[in-house]
Amino acid sequence: MSIAILLFKSIFWDTLTNVLYFPVWWYTIGAKKRFLGLINGVSSLFRNLALKLMFTHLFKPMFGERSISGRIISFFMRLIILIWRSFLFLLGTISFFVLFALWMILPIISLWQIIKLLF
């Protein structure tokens, strides 16, 4: 094979096929990977904030304090911590979904800006 044909294939044909395949990859395989990353991120956030553990131990006394006042203080302290962590979980989950939405619309915005610049 001649070097000119190899050069043409390497520069033009491969570039053209990559440019044409990019939107297909972005909205199929790439979107699937980003969505699985979103699910893993949300589950990791849930696990790191220990929300399940906070729900299960909400009515148990802290530090083994079994008196009535200790139980009341423990309940309200855990309730405050649970509300704060639930807020952080909600904020983190919304952030993950916003980033995923940006991932999905970024090529459209880029193409729109290019067309707007050219015309």
N, C-alpha and C positions, 0 to 999 in steps of 0.2 A: 504494500500500500504506500502510496506516495505521502510525503510529509505534508503537502498542502491539504490533502484530504483529511489526514489526521488532525491537522491544525484547525480546519474548518469544523470538523466534528467536535473537537474539544472546546473550541471557543464559542461557536455559534449554536450548534445543535444541542449540546448539553445545557448551555445557558437558557436556550429557548424552552427546552423541556422542563428544566427546573423552575423557571418563571411560571409556566403554565400549570405545573403540578403543585406549586406552592399553595394556592387557595384550597385545593382538594385536601392537602395534608393538614392545613391550618384548621379547617372545619370538620375534619374526621379524626384522624389519629392524634393530632395536636390537642384538639378540644377534649378528646377522651382522656388523654394524659393529664391535662389541666383539671378536668372534673374529678378524676381519681385523686389528684393532689389536694383538691379542695376538700373532698371527703376525708382524706387522711389528716389534713390540717385541722378540720373541725373535731374529729374524734381525738386527735392528740391534744387539742385545747381542752376538751371535756375531761380527758384523763389527767392532764397537768393541773387543772384547777380543782380536781378532786370533788366534782359536784355530786357524784353518786355517794361518795363517802360522807359528804356533808349532809345529804338528805337522810342517809341511814342513821347517822349519829346525832340528829337534831335534838332528840328528846333524852339523850344520855348525858349524865353529868360529866363535866370536865374535871380532870385531875383527881377523879375518885371522890369528889366532894358530894356526899349523899344528903346533906341537909336541905331543907326547903329553900333557903336563900341561895345556896350554891346551885341548886337545880334551876331556879329562876334566872339567876345571873348567867349560867351556862346556856340556857335556852336562848336568851336574848342576844348574847354574844355570838352564838352560832348562827342565829337568824340574821344578824347584821352582816356577818362574814358571808353567809349564803346569798344574801341579796347583792352584796358587792361582787362576788364571784359570778353570779348569774348575769349581772350587768356587763362584766368583762367578757363573759362568754358570748353574750348577745352582740357586743361591739366587735369582737373578733370574728364571729360568724358573718356579720354584715360586711366586714372588711374583706373576708374571703370571697363572698359573692360579688362584691363590687369589683374586685380584681379580676374575677372570672368574666364578668360582663365587659370589662375593659379589654380583656384578651379577645373576646369575640368581636367587638366592634372596632378594634384598632386598625385592621386592614381596610375596612370601609372608610374610616376617617382619613387614613393616609391616601387612599385612592382619590377620595373627594378633594383633598387638598392639592394633589398633583394635577387633577383635571382643572381645578379652579385656577391654579398657577399658570397652566398652559393656555387657557382660554380666557 
